[in-house]
Amino acid sequence: MIDERPESESFRFASRPATRGFTLIELMVVVIIIAALAGMVLPHLLPASNTAKRKIAAGDIANISVSLKLYRLHNGRYPTTEEGLDVLLKAPASGDWKEPYLERPPVDPWGRRYEYRCPGTHALVGFDLWSEGPDPQKSDDNVTNWDTSGR
């Protein structure tokens, strides 16, 4: 039998390499290897995330403390525990209101509101300000304005 196709066409078909895709088994092996690597790496990254969140909370507490001190400068007193930190967001009924002392409600990196008490029982500045940290309990992982050790 004689090939009746032109020579250039038969050459093109003969020289094309056979292409082969990945099999399901090969793809599953790759996914398992990636999952194993992620399982080994993630536990080392999570403590860094908690450390970063603790530092963000400490910075937030310092900024809120400055806002509370400005409020005291304008109004002659710190907000009461009952007034809370929300008073820093809106104009008080009386006093020298310049502008909001905070731009947004004070929420810690774990999504909970900062706790405030005035008069304070721990801090020397007249008020206690703290975040309960990653767990909503009073424990050693709390970030406070009276413990500046930076744990």
Secondary structure by P-SEA (a helix, b strand, c coil): ccccccaaaaaaaaaccccccccaaaaaaaaaaaaaaaaacaaaaaaaaaaaaaaaaaaaaaaaaaaaaaaaaacccccccccccccccccccccccccccccccccccccccbbbbcccccccccbbbbccccccccccccccccccccc
